[in-house]
Amino acid sequence: MAGGTTLLLTTQYLEEADHLADDICVVDHGKVIARGTSDQLKARTGGERVEVVVHERDRMPEARAVLAGFGKGEATVEEHTRKLTVPVAGGAKLLAEVIRELDGRGIEIDDIGLRRPTLDDVFISLTGHAAALTGEEPGEGQAGGQGPRPQGPQGGEGDGPVTTMSPTPELAAPRPRGGVVQSVNDSLVMAKRNLIRMSRIPEMIIFGVIQPVMFVVLFSYVFGGSISVDGSTSPAAYREFLMAGIFAQTVTFATAGAGAGIADDMHKGLIDRFRSLPMARGAVLTGRTLADLVQTTLTLVVLAVVALLVGWRTHTSPVEVLGGFALLLLLGYAFSWIGALIGLSVRTPEAATSGGLIWLFPLTFISNAFVPSENMPPFLRHIAEWNPFSATVQAARGLFGNFPPGYEAPAAWPMQHPIIASVVWSVLIIVVFRTLAVRKYRSATA
């Protein structure tokens, strides 16, 4: 840059490198295989070429003979497109001569142009040569059909030398680690990246805390004396009943944030860049869900403090209380994988936010979170009692000691064994939606 600053750009978008970079290194399998300016790298693939699309297919052999007289090599033919290509040297002046010759012979053409190779051509040429791993050394084989790979200075339009770099121990790819170790390390790196990003947008954390606090205050004081819990309409009894539901709603609503964050990365092209890096396939998504879990934990701590201020209390041991919060966080982590799949499946962060919330409202309200399921119509009661959200709420209430005196759980199996049901539901959701999200990640494009 003008002030003497050097920027290192890593990209798989070669057109981007062509426009922005002064000096380009081509890396393949962890090794630098070529280096030079854009013009220098393009020159090594054969320089300029004339491309002609002939109008009549039966005139192609005659047109090929004409091009052979001007070219530096044999003309290639694409029969299905009627296109002929030949490497040349001479620029626009030579192109004019080719046009005159074709016109003089009465060969009608649909298109003609002088083309220069792109960096994509360069990369294909270089990696095509490098793929010959049958004992050939650089320069012994063919590079993408363009002849021997040139070494040392290259001519053409005042370009300087192009450096071909042999693999060195310093540039060699690191020795592969175990699959699990690599996946864990890569996931932690991505989690750190997302946490740093979150810390730089404090309003996102603040708003994420304000919403559940509003739910606590509104439900506690607006509905506290209106909803009957096991025959009691006491505001204090309802607050104890309510808090596990509010906690569960808070951890599951983080799903929308996970989906929006991944959709934003997709929209900006970051997911494509991450996929080009030598990292575990699921690390980007796992890192994102772990970062969301940390943020959800913070929110849950703040929410618990607010709940204590409005009168909520636990009546069990600290270990049981921590177990209740652990089940809530496990459910939130499971649902964040649903958000990840949604974020990969939509085109914009706004769509991910909407898609992440629209199904959460019926899931959380057709449950035992805010009202006892026994008060619901029979068909809704069965749905609520087998809702994975309800199982976690029921388990948390039991571990917090927030059931009213004399409470009898519904006969449905998840309500009778809520801790087991909560763990089974959460693990099942993680396994299914992590598998689907990682598969979608491999194929999703911005």
Residue pairs with C-beta under 8 A, 6 or more apart in sequence:
1 7
9 16
9 17
9 20
9 21
10 273
11 17
11 273
12 272
12 273
12 276
13 269
14 118
14 119
14 120
14 122
14 123
15 118
15 119
15 120
17 24
17 38
17 119
18 38
18 118
18 119
21 38
22 37
23 35
23 36
23 37
24 35
24 36
24 37
24 38
24 41
24 119
25 32
25 34
25 35
26 32
26 33
26 34
26 35
26 41
26 122
26 123
26 126
27 33
28 126
28 127
28 130
29 130
29 173
30 171
30 172
30 173
30 174
30 278
31 167
31 171
31 172
31 173
32 165
32 167
32 171
33 126
33 127
33 130
33 164
33 165
33 167
34 41
34 44
34 122
34 126
34 162
34 163
34 164
34 165
35 162
35 163
35 164
35 165
36 44
36 159
36 160
36 161
36 162
36 163
37 159
37 160
38 119
39 156
39 157
39 159
40 154
40 159
40 160
40 161
40 162
41 119
41 122
41 162
42 116
42 117
42 118
42 119
42 121
42 122
43 154
43 155
43 156
43 157
43 159
43 162
44 122
44 125
44 149
44 150
44 154
44 162
45 117
45 121
45 122
45 125
45 143
45 144
45 146
46 73
46 87
46 117
46 146
46 147
47 87
47 88
47 89
47 116
47 117
47 156
48 87
48 88
48 89
48 90
48 91
48 114
48 115
48 116
49 85
49 86
49 87
49 88
49 114
49 115
49 116
49 117
50 67
50 70
50 71
50 85
50 86
50 88
50 94
50 95
50 98
50 112
50 113
50 114
50 115
51 83
51 84
51 85
51 111
51 112
51 113
51 115
52 63
52 67
52 83
52 84
52 85
52 98
52 102
52 109
52 111
52 112
53 81
53 82
53 83
53 84
53 109
53 110
53 111
53 112
54 60
54 63
54 82
54 83
54 84
54 107
54 108
54 109
54 110
55 82
55 108
55 109
55 110
56 108
57 79
57 82
59 107
59 108
60 77
60 79
60 82
60 84
62 105
62 107
63 84
63 102
63 107
63 109
64 75
64 77
64 84
66 98
66 101
66 102
66 105
66 107
67 75
67 84
67 86
67 98
68 74
68 75
68 86
69 101
70 86
70 88
70 90
70 94
70 97
70 98
70 101
71 86
71 87
71 88
72 86
72 87
72 88
72 89
73 86
73 87
73 147
74 86
75 84
75 85
75 86
76 84
76 85
76 86
77 83
77 84
78 84
78 85
82 110
88 94
88 114
90 97
91 114
92 114
95 112
95 113
95 114
98 112
99 112
102 109
102 112
121 144
124 144
125 143
125 144
125 146
126 143
126 144
128 142
128 143
128 144
128 145
129 138
129 141
129 142
129 143
129 144
129 149
130 138
132 141
132 142
138 149
138 151
138 164
138 166
139 148
139 149
139 151
140 148
141 148
141 149
142 148
143 149
149 164
150 162
151 164
152 161
153 160
153 161
153 162
154 161
154 162
165 171
173 278
176 182
177 185
179 280
182 279
182 280
183 280
183 282
183 283
183 286
186 279
186 280
186 283
186 287
187 280
187 282
187 283
187 286
187 287
187 290
188 287
188 290
189 279
189 283
189 287
190 274
190 279
190 283
190 284
190 286
190 287
190 288
190 291
191 286
191 287
191 288
191 290
191 291
191 294
192 287
193 287
194 261
194 287
194 288
194 290
194 291
194 292
195 291
195 294
198 204
198 205
198 291
198 295
204 257
205 295
205 298
205 299
208 254
208 257
208 295
208 299
209 298
209 299
209 302
209 303
211 253
212 246
212 249
212 250
212 253
212 299
212 303
213 302
213 303
213 306
215 246
215 249
215 250
216 242
216 243
216 246
216 303
216 306
216 307
216 310
217 306
217 310
219 242
219 246
219 370
220 235
220 238
220 239
220 242
220 310
220 311
221 235
221 310
223 238
223 370
224 235
224 238
224 239
225 233
225 234
225 235
225 238
226 233
227 233
227 238
227 370
227 371
228 372
228 375
229 237
229 238
229 241
229 372
229 404
230 237
230 372
230 404
230 405
230 406
230 407
232 404
236 311
237 404
239 307
239 310
239 311
239 312
240 312
240 313
240 402
240 404
241 372
241 397
241 402
241 404
242 370
243 307
243 312
243 400
243 402
244 324
244 328
244 369
244 393
244 396
244 397
244 400
244 402
245 364
245 367
245 368
245 369
245 370
245 393
246 303
246 307
246 369
247 300
247 303
247 304
247 325
247 328
247 396
248 328
248 331
248 364
248 369
248 389
248 392
248 393
248 396
249 364
249 369
250 296
250 299
250 300
250 303
250 332
251 296
251 300
251 328
251 329
251 331
251 332
251 335
252 331
252 332
252 335
252 360
252 363
252 364
252 389
253 357
253 360
254 292
254 295
254 296
254 299
254 332
254 335
254 336
254 339
255 332
255 335
255 336
255 338
255 339
255 342
255 356
255 360
256 339
256 352
256 353
256 356
256 357
256 360
257 292
257 295
257 339
257 356
258 288
258 289
258 292
258 336
258 339
258 340
258 343
258 356
259 339
259 340
259 341
259 342
259 343
259 346
259 352
259 353
259 355
259 356
260 343
260 349
260 350
260 352
260 353
260 356
261 288
261 292
261 343
261 349
262 271
262 285
262 288
262 339
262 340
262 343
262 344
262 352
263 342
263 343
263 344
263 346
263 347
263 348
263 349
263 351
263 352
264 349
264 352
265 271
265 274
265 284
266 343
266 344
266 347
266 444
266 446
267 347
267 348
267 349
267 446
268 446
269 446
271 284
271 344
271 441
271 444
271 446
272 445
272 446
274 284
275 284
275 441
275 442
281 438
281 441
281 442
282 434
282 438
282 441
284 441
285 337
285 340
285 434
285 437
285 438
285 441
286 434
288 336
288 340
289 333
289 336
289 337
289 340
292 332
292 333
292 336
292 339
293 329
293 332
293 333
293 336
296 329
296 332
296 333
297 329
300 325
300 328
300 329
304 325
314 321
314 400
314 401
314 402
315 400
315 401
315 402
316 399
316 400
316 401
320 399
320 400
320 401
321 399
321 400
323 399
324 395
324 396
324 398
324 399
324 400
325 396
327 392
327 395
327 396
327 399
327 419
327 422
327 423
327 426
328 392
328 396
330 392
330 422
330 423
330 426
331 388
331 389
331 392
331 422
331 425
331 426
333 426
333 430
334 425
334 426
334 427
334 429
334 430
334 433
335 429
337 429
337 430
337 433
337 434
337 437
338 356
338 429
338 433
339 352
339 356
340 433
340 437
341 433
341 436
341 437
341 440
342 352
342 355
342 356
343 352
343 356
344 437
344 440
344 441
344 444
345 355
345 440
345 444
346 352
346 355
363 387
363 389
364 389
366 376
366 380
366 383
366 384
366 387
367 373
367 384
367 387
367 389
367 390
367 393
368 384
368 385
368 390
368 393
368 394
368 415
369 389
369 390
369 393
373 381
373 384
373 385
373 390
373 410
373 415
374 381
374 410
376 384
381 410
382 412
384 390
385 410
385 412
385 414
385 415
386 412
386 414
388 421
388 422
388 425
388 426
388 429
390 414
390 415
391 414
391 415
391 418
391 421
391 422
391 425
392 418
392 422
392 425
392 426
394 409
394 414
394 415
394 418
394 421
394 422
395 418
395 419
395 421
395 422
397 403
398 418
398 419
399 419
409 415
409 416
409 418
410 416
413 421
414 421
414 425
